[in-house]
Amino acid sequence: MHIRVAQRDDIETLFDIRTSVVENHQSREEIAALGITPASVAAMLETDCCAWVAERGDRPIGFAIANATEQTIVGLFVLPEAEGQGTGRVLM
């Protein structure tokens, strides 16, 4: 497994992973209703947030995003097929 800093062109991948989860599932429409859109994530990554992508081979399998100002983990999500393999632990 490889962890790398997420880039702006990873935003769609982050949304794909986020909407794939079973626990705490939310659709793109539900996330957008909360104000979380590709544009808002791009703005977050340009200001006080950083995200990391976990990859197995060249395939993204999870991500974490943190807010430096608030010193919080905003979200951590792993593809269902990659659950239970330590991805979340490594991202933390």
Z-matrix of the N, CA and C atoms (Angstrom, degrees):
N
C 1 1.439
C 2 1.525 1 108.62
N 3 1.306 2 114.65 1 140.36
C 4 1.464 3 121.82 2 -179.81
C 5 1.527 4 108.23 3 -123.19
N 6 1.329 5 117.36 4 135.89
C 7 1.462 6 122.79 5 176.36
C 8 1.522 7 107.82 6 -112.13
N 9 1.310 8 115.78 7 132.79
C 10 1.468 9 120.14 8 177.77
C 11 1.523 10 109.47 9 -139.29
N 12 1.310 11 116.23 10 159.27
C 13 1.458 12 121.85 11 176.97
C 14 1.526 13 108.16 12 -70.90
N 15 1.331 14 115.32 13 133.49
C 16 1.465 15 120.42 14 178.89
C 17 1.525 16 110.14 15 -71.12
N 18 1.305 17 114.57 16 145.74
C 19 1.454 18 122.66 17 177.58
C 20 1.531 19 109.00 18 -112.53
N 21 1.287 20 115.97 19 167.39
C 22 1.470 21 121.00 20 179.67
C 23 1.538 22 111.54 21 -54.07
N 24 1.331 23 117.49 22 -38.07
C 25 1.467 24 119.27 23 -178.64
C 26 1.532 25 113.07 24 -74.64
N 27 1.327 26 118.29 25 0.17
C 28 1.463 27 122.85 26 174.66
C 29 1.525 28 112.59 27 -90.24
N 30 1.303 29 118.54 28 -6.76
C 31 1.466 30 121.03 29 -172.07
C 32 1.524 31 112.21 30 -57.04
N 33 1.312 32 118.52 31 -44.53
C 34 1.476 33 119.71 32 178.75
C 35 1.529 34 110.91 33 -62.06
N 36 1.311 35 117.03 34 -38.11
C 37 1.464 36 121.24 35 177.08
C 38 1.521 37 110.38 36 -62.97
N 39 1.326 38 117.30 37 -41.46
C 40 1.463 39 120.51 38 177.70
C 41 1.527 40 110.20 39 -59.56
N 42 1.317 41 116.91 40 -43.56
C 43 1.462 42 120.35 41 178.47
C 44 1.526 43 111.34 42 -66.39
N 45 1.322 44 117.74 43 -38.99
C 46 1.472 45 120.74 44 178.03
C 47 1.530 46 110.43 45 -61.25
N 48 1.313 47 116.74 46 -44.60
C 49 1.467 48 120.60 47 178.94
C 50 1.528 49 109.55 48 -65.81
N 51 1.342 50 116.73 49 -47.12
C 52 1.470 51 120.68 50 -176.85
C 53 1.523 52 111.37 51 -57.95
N 54 1.320 53 117.40 52 -41.83
C 55 1.468 54 120.31 53 -176.43
C 56 1.527 55 113.10 54 -83.96
N 57 1.329 56 117.57 55 -2.15
C 58 1.471 57 120.56 56 179.36
C 59 1.519 58 112.75 57 -90.12
N 60 1.345 59 117.29 58 -16.97
C 61 1.456 60 119.96 59 -172.62
C 62 1.524 61 111.34 60 -68.52
N 63 1.336 62 115.61 61 153.18
C 64 1.458 63 121.62 62 178.81
C 65 1.528 64 109.60 63 -91.42
N 66 1.334 65 116.03 64 -50.37
C 67 1.457 66 120.37 65 178.08
C 68 1.527 67 108.55 66 -75.98
N 69 1.324 68 116.86 67 132.78
C 70 1.461 69 122.60 68 -178.59
C 71 1.525 70 111.76 69 59.72
N 72 1.337 71 115.99 70 37.98
C 73 1.465 72 120.68 71 -179.57
C 74 1.524 73 110.34 72 -66.62
N 75 1.320 74 115.07 73 138.36
C 76 1.455 75 122.53 74 170.59
C 77 1.516 76 107.53 75 -142.02
N 78 1.328 77 115.07 76 140.18
C 79 1.459 78 120.82 77 177.60
C 80 1.524 79 109.34 78 -78.64
N 81 1.315 80 115.97 79 169.55
C 82 1.467 81 119.76 80 176.61
C 83 1.527 82 110.54 81 -60.68
N 84 1.337 83 116.34 82 -36.17
C 85 1.458 84 120.44 83 179.35
C 86 1.536 85 111.20 84 -65.76
N 87 1.326 86 116.23 85 -41.93
C 88 1.466 87 120.08 86 178.53
C 89 1.527 88 111.37 87 -66.33
N 90 1.320 89 116.18 88 -40.30
C 91 1.466 90 120.19 89 178.38
C 92 1.532 91 109.93 90 -65.98
N 93 1.338 92 116.37 91 -42.26
C 94 1.470 93 120.07 92 179.28
C 95 1.526 94 111.02 93 -62.24
N 96 1.331 95 117.22 94 -36.71
C 97 1.468 96 120.75 95 178.47
C 98 1.526 97 111.49 96 -62.43
N 99 1.337 98 116.48 97 -23.89
C 100 1.463 99 121.72 98 176.59
C 101 1.537 100 112.14 99 -87.26
N 102 1.334 101 115.58 100 -0.49
C 103 1.464 102 120.24 101 179.88
C 104 1.509 103 114.01 102 90.08
N 105 1.329 104 116.62 103 9.95
C 106 1.470 105 120.40 104 -179.81
C 107 1.525 106 107.86 105 -99.43
N 108 1.310 107 114.56 106 105.48
C 109 1.459 108 122.87 107 -178.06
C 110 1.529 109 108.43 108 -129.07
N 111 1.312 110 117.47 109 167.20
C 112 1.470 111 117.63 110 174.90
C 113 1.530 112 112.40 111 -54.71
N 114 1.314 113 117.20 112 -37.87
C 115 1.469 114 119.83 113 179.40
C 116 1.527 115 111.49 114 -67.42
N 117 1.336 116 117.25 115 -40.63
C 118 1.471 117 118.61 116 -179.40
C 119 1.524 118 111.15 117 -70.06
N 120 1.323 119 117.45 118 -34.52
C 121 1.469 120 120.05 119 177.46
C 122 1.529 121 109.50 120 -68.16
N 123 1.323 122 117.02 121 -40.89
C 124 1.467 123 119.94 122 177.07
C 125 1.526 124 110.23 123 -59.17
N 126 1.325 125 116.92 124 -42.59
C 127 1.460 126 120.53 125 178.68
C 128 1.525 127 110.76 126 -64.62
N 129 1.327 128 117.08 127 -39.89
C 130 1.461 129 120.63 128 178.11
C 131 1.524 130 110.70 129 -60.73
N 132 1.331 131 115.94 130 -44.69
C 133 1.465 132 120.07 131 -177.72
C 134 1.531 133 112.04 132 -68.62
N 135 1.315 134 116.60 133 -21.98
C 136 1.470 135 120.83 134 179.76
C 137 1.522 136 111.94 135 -87.97
N 138 1.338 137 117.44 136 -9.82
C 139 1.464 138 119.78 137 -176.85
C 140 1.522 139 110.17 138 -115.87
N 141 1.326 140 117.38 139 -100.19
C 142 1.464 141 120.30 140 -170.31
C 143 1.524 142 115.02 141 -109.96
N 144 1.315 143 117.41 142 17.05
C 145 1.469 144 120.26 143 179.14
C 146 1.524 145 111.10 144 -119.48
N 147 1.305 146 114.02 145 154.96
C 148 1.457 147 121.39 146 174.49
C 149 1.518 148 106.91 147 -137.76
N 150 1.311 149 116.02 148 143.98
C 151 1.460 150 120.92 149 177.90
C 152 1.517 151 109.04 150 -127.27
N 153 1.326 152 114.95 151 150.61
C 154 1.459 153 122.48 152 177.96
C 155 1.507 154 108.22 153 -125.79
N 156 1.329 155 115.71 154 141.89
C 157 1.464 156 122.62 155 179.71
C 158 1.517 157 108.42 156 -112.35
N 159 1.331 158 115.81 157 131.30
C 160 1.464 159 121.31 158 173.38
C 161 1.518 160 107.24 159 -94.98
N 162 1.319 161 115.55 160 132.75
C 163 1.464 162 120.86 161 -179.65
C 164 1.519 163 109.99 162 -127.22
N 165 1.292 164 115.08 163 143.51
C 166 1.462 165 122.10 164 169.63
C 167 1.517 166 105.14 165 -116.12
N 168 1.314 167 114.75 166 114.75
C 169 1.468 168 118.60 167 -169.80
C 170 1.520 169 106.27 168 68.64
N 171 1.311 170 116.83 169 -127.14
C 172 1.470 171 119.51 170 176.26
C 173 1.525 172 111.45 171 -108.76
N 174 1.347 173 116.66 172 17.55
C 175 1.460 174 121.53 173 -176.82
C 176 1.529 175 111.22 174 -105.17
N 177 1.337 176 117.82 175 120.63
C 178 1.459 177 120.36 176 174.96
C 179 1.527 178 110.52 177 -65.36
N 180 1.347 179 116.33 178 132.25
C 181 1.467 180 120.30 179 -178.53
C 182 1.527 181 112.51 180 -124.08
N 183 1.324 182 117.70 181 -7.33
C 184 1.453 183 120.27 182 178.52
C 185 1.508 184 110.54 183 -174.74
N 186 1.346 185 114.63 184 168.37
C 187 1.458 186 119.02 185 175.79
C 188 1.517 187 109.97 186 -154.90
N 189 1.316 188 114.15 187 159.18
C 190 1.458 189 122.91 188 172.22
C 191 1.514 190 107.12 189 -132.66
N 192 1.329 191 115.35 190 146.91
C 193 1.461 192 120.55 191 176.37
C 194 1.519 193 107.96 192 -134.61
N 195 1.342 194 115.66 193 135.19
C 196 1.460 195 121.53 194 -176.74
C 197 1.523 196 110.12 195 -128.03
N 198 1.333 197 114.63 196 149.72
C 199 1.451 198 122.13 197 177.02
C 200 1.530 199 107.86 198 -107.05
N 201 1.311 200 116.55 199 114.79
C 202 1.466 201 121.21 200 -176.64
C 203 1.528 202 111.92 201 -68.49
N 204 1.330 203 117.41 202 -38.45
C 205 1.460 204 120.86 203 -178.36
C 206 1.525 205 111.17 204 -63.78
N 207 1.331 206 115.54 205 -46.26
C 208 1.466 207 120.63 206 -179.14
C 209 1.525 208 112.85 207 -86.43
N 210 1.333 209 115.81 208 -9.18
C 211 1.460 210 122.37 209 -178.27
C 212 1.530 211 111.19 210 53.62
N 213 1.336 212 114.56 211 50.91
C 214 1.463 213 120.88 212 -179.21
C 215 1.520 214 110.92 213 -133.39
N 216 1.319 215 114.24 214 155.27
C 217 1.458 216 120.96 215 168.64
C 218 1.520 217 105.55 216 -86.88
N 219 1.310 218 116.89 217 118.54
C 220 1.459 219 121.97 218 -178.49
C 221 1.529 220 110.06 219 -77.24
N 222 1.315 221 116.35 220 -37.40
C 223 1.450 222 120.32 221 179.64
C 224 1.511 223 111.39 222 -168.94
N 225 1.316 224 115.07 223 153.26
C 226 1.457 225 122.43 224 176.26
C 227 1.522 226 105.76 225 -146.79
N 228 1.318 227 116.45 226 119.28
C 229 1.460 228 121.72 227 -174.90
C 230 1.523 229 110.59 228 -136.51
N 231 1.325 230 115.31 229 142.60
C 232 1.466 231 122.49 230 -178.33
C 233 1.523 232 107.85 231 -131.60
N 234 1.326 233 116.08 232 138.71
C 235 1.469 234 119.46 233 175.86
C 236 1.523 235 110.02 234 -55.32
N 237 1.326 236 117.86 235 141.59
C 238 1.465 237 120.18 236 -179.28
C 239 1.534 238 113.51 237 -53.28
N 240 1.317 239 117.86 238 -39.34
C 241 1.469 240 119.86 239 -178.39
C 242 1.526 241 113.01 240 -72.59
N 243 1.332 242 117.19 241 -11.14
C 244 1.465 243 120.90 242 178.72
C 245 1.529 244 112.29 243 -105.23
N 246 1.329 245 117.34 244 2.47
C 247 1.463 246 120.59 245 179.26
C 248 1.522 247 111.14 246 -65.11
N 249 1.321 248 115.51 247 151.24
C 250 1.460 249 121.40 248 175.80
C 251 1.516 250 114.56 249 74.85
N 252 1.325 251 117.33 250 13.97
C 253 1.456 252 121.24 251 -178.13
C 254 1.525 253 112.71 252 -115.99
N 255 1.343 254 116.65 253 11.63
C 256 1.458 255 121.24 254 176.67
C 257 1.510 256 115.95 255 88.74
N 258 1.321 257 117.94 256 4.67
C 259 1.465 258 120.44 257 -178.11
C 260 1.524 259 111.28 258 -61.84
N 261 1.319 260 117.10 259 -48.37
C 262 1.464 261 120.91 260 -179.41
C 263 1.515 262 111.49 261 -61.52
N 264 1.308 263 116.65 262 -40.38
C 265 1.465 264 121.31 263 179.65
C 266 1.533 265 110.08 264 -62.57
N 267 1.315 266 116.63 265 -43.46
C 268 1.460 267 120.30 266 179.94
C 269 1.536 268 110.29 267 -66.71
N 270 1.318 269 117.68 268 -39.91
C 271 1.453 270 120.62 269 178.59
C 272 1.530 271 112.26 270 -64.51
N 273 1.326 272 116.39 271 -34.94
C 274 1.467 273 118.91 272 177.29
C 275 1.515 274 109.54 273 -67.55
